[in-house]
């Protein structure tokens, strides 16, 4: 997925903005998201903590609404 944020890539501001954006979009708490790879790179891997079947349902619904609808 390609995501853009407006925060500068300094002192973790862009990473925090990414987490905030994803949490808002997916309607999950920010505490359940973390950047696990690429903290200082444009390409990142984000870990989503939680019950797998519930997360899968949430993310599938989001994809259906935002990606497949295009």
Secondary structure, DSSP 8 states (H G I E B T S, - for coil): ------S-SSTTHHHHHHHHHHHHHHT--GGGEEEEE-TTSSS-EEEE-S-HHHHHHHHHHHHHHHTTT-
